C-alpha cells in the first residue's frame, strides 16, 4: 500500500450540477475558466467539479449560478478530482458515489420546477417567511379539510 501525501490541504472541492435546457456542462466549464483564478475546474457529464481555495470556489459558484439559478445546484465533494484514494482509474468501473449522483440527477428537475413555481406565487396570497427555516404552523382545520378532500 502506498502512503498518501495530501496535495490539496486547505482546499475545498464542490460539484456544480446543471439540469437545464439553456445551460450545458460545457457552458459552465467555459464560464468557470473565464472567471477562475487559481482553481482547478473539471467538466463532467452533469456539470463541473471545482477544487481550490474556499473563497475563490464560492465566488466562482456565485457567478455560475447567475446563469440559471433554478437549474444549477452545488454539492460538496470529499475528495479532489484525480485523488488516488478515490479515482476510478485506480479502483476500476464507475467512481464511488456515481450511483447516488445519478439518482439525484433524476430528482433535480422536480426541485427546479418547485423553485420556479415559488417565484410565480403572489406573496400576498402565500406569504413566505424571511427565514426559509421558519415554517408557519398549519391550522388543524385546514389540515382536516385537506385530508377529507383526499378521501373523497
C-alpha positions as CSV (number, residue, x, y, z in Angstrom):
1,X,0.0,0.0,0.0
2,X,1.4,3.4,-0.9
3,X,1.5,6.2,1.6
4,X,-0.9,9.1,0.8
5,X,0.5,12.6,0.8
6,X,-2.2,15.2,0.6
7,X,-1.6,17.8,-2.1
8,X,-4.8,19.7,-1.6
9,X,-4.6,20.7,2.0
10,X,-6.7,23.8,2.7
11,X,-8.9,23.5,-0.4
12,X,-12.5,22.5,-1.0
13,X,-14.0,20.5,-3.8
14,X,-17.5,21.1,-5.0
15,X,-19.8,19.7,-7.7
16,X,-21.7,22.3,-9.7
17,X,-24.6,20.3,-11.2
18,X,-26.7,21.6,-14.1
19,X,-30.1,20.3,-15.4
20,X,-31.2,23.0,-17.8
21,X,-32.4,23.5,-21.3
22,X,-30.4,26.7,-21.6
23,X,-27.0,25.9,-19.9
24,X,-24.9,22.8,-20.5
25,X,-21.9,21.5,-18.5
26,X,-19.7,22.9,-21.3
27,X,-21.2,26.4,-20.8
28,X,-20.5,26.1,-17.0
29,X,-16.9,25.0,-17.6
30,X,-16.2,27.7,-20.2
31,X,-17.6,30.5,-17.9
32,X,-15.7,28.9,-14.9
33,X,-12.5,29.1,-16.9
34,X,-13.1,32.7,-17.8
35,X,-13.6,33.9,-14.2
36,X,-11.3,31.5,-12.3
37,X,-8.2,32.5,-10.6
38,X,-6.0,29.6,-9.5
39,X,-8.7,26.9,-9.1
40,X,-9.0,23.5,-10.9
41,X,-12.1,23.0,-13.0
42,X,-13.1,19.7,-14.5
43,X,-16.0,19.3,-16.8
44,X,-18.2,16.2,-16.2
45,X,-21.4,14.8,-17.8
46,X,-23.5,16.5,-15.1
47,X,-21.7,19.8,-14.7
48,X,-18.3,20.6,-13.3
49,X,-16.0,19.9,-10.3
50,X,-14.2,22.8,-8.8
51,X,-11.3,22.5,-6.5
52,X,-9.4,25.3,-4.9
53,X,-9.3,27.9,-2.1
54,X,-12.8,28.1,-0.5
55,X,-13.3,31.8,-1.0
56,X,-12.4,31.6,-4.7
57,X,-14.6,28.5,-5.2
58,X,-17.5,30.2,-3.6
59,X,-17.0,33.3,-5.7
60,X,-17.0,31.3,-8.9
61,X,-20.1,29.3,-7.9
62,X,-22.0,32.5,-7.1
63,X,-21.2,33.8,-10.6
64,X,-22.0,30.5,-12.3
65,X,-25.4,30.2,-10.5
66,X,-26.4,33.5,-12.0
67,X,-26.5,31.8,-15.4
68,X,-29.6,29.8,-14.5
69,X,-30.3,29.9,-10.7
70,X,-33.2,27.5,-10.6
71,X,-31.3,24.8,-12.5
72,X,-27.8,24.9,-11.1
73,X,-27.1,23.2,-7.8
74,X,-24.0,22.8,-5.7
75,X,-22.8,19.8,-3.7
76,X,-19.7,19.2,-1.6
77,X,-17.3,16.5,-2.6
78,X,-15.0,14.9,-0.2
79,X,-12.0,14.4,-2.5
80,X,-10.4,16.5,-5.2
81,X,-10.6,15.2,-8.8
82,X,-7.9,12.6,-9.6
83,X,-7.3,11.8,-5.9
84,X,-5.5,8.5,-5.8
85,X,-7.7,7.2,-2.9
86,X,-11.0,7.6,-4.9
87,X,-10.0,7.8,-8.6
88,X,-11.9,5.3,-10.8
89,X,-8.7,4.7,-12.8
90,X,-7.3,3.1,-9.6
91,X,-10.5,1.3,-8.5
92,X,-11.9,0.3,-11.9
93,X,-15.5,0.9,-13.0
94,X,-17.7,3.8,-12.0
95,X,-16.4,6.1,-9.4
96,X,-17.7,5.6,-5.9
97,X,-20.8,7.7,-5.3
98,X,-21.7,7.8,-9.0
99,X,-24.9,5.8,-8.4
100,X,-26.0,8.3,-5.8
101,X,-25.3,11.2,-8.1
102,X,-27.2,9.5,-10.9
103,X,-30.3,9.1,-8.7
104,X,-30.0,12.8,-7.5
105,X,-30.0,13.9,-11.1
106,X,-33.4,12.3,-11.6
107,X,-34.8,14.5,-8.8
108,X,-33.3,17.8,-9.8
109,X,-36.0,18.7,-12.4
110,X,-38.6,18.4,-9.7
111,X,-36.7,20.8,-7.4
112,X,-36.1,23.2,-10.3
113,X,-39.9,23.2,-11.1
114,X,-40.7,23.8,-7.4
115,X,-38.3,26.8,-7.3
116,X,-39.8,28.3,-10.4
117,X,-43.4,27.8,-9.1
118,X,-42.4,29.5,-5.8
119,X,-41.2,32.6,-7.7
120,X,-44.6,32.8,-9.6
121,X,-46.7,32.9,-6.5
122,X,-48.0,36.2,-5.2
123,X,-46.5,36.9,-1.8
124,X,-49.9,38.4,-0.7
125,X,-51.6,35.0,-1.4
126,X,-49.0,32.9,0.3
127,X,-46.6,34.9,2.4
128,X,-43.2,33.3,2.7
129,X,-41.2,33.7,5.9
130,X,-38.0,35.7,5.6
131,X,-36.1,32.8,7.1
132,X,-36.9,29.7,5.0
133,X,-36.2,27.5,8.1
134,X,-39.2,29.1,9.9
135,X,-42.3,27.4,8.8
136,X,-45.8,28.8,9.7
137,X,-47.9,26.3,11.7
138,X,-50.6,24.6,9.7
139,X,-54.0,25.2,11.0
140,X,-55.5,21.9,12.2
141,X,-58.8,22.7,10.5
142,X,-57.1,23.3,7.1
143,X,-55.3,20.0,7.6
144,X,-58.6,18.2,8.2
145,X,-60.1,19.8,5.0
146,X,-57.1,18.6,3.0
147,X,-57.4,15.0,4.4
148,X,-61.1,14.9,3.8
149,X,-60.6,16.1,0.2
150,X,-58.1,13.3,-0.4
151,X,-60.5,10.7,0.9
152,X,-63.4,11.6,-1.3
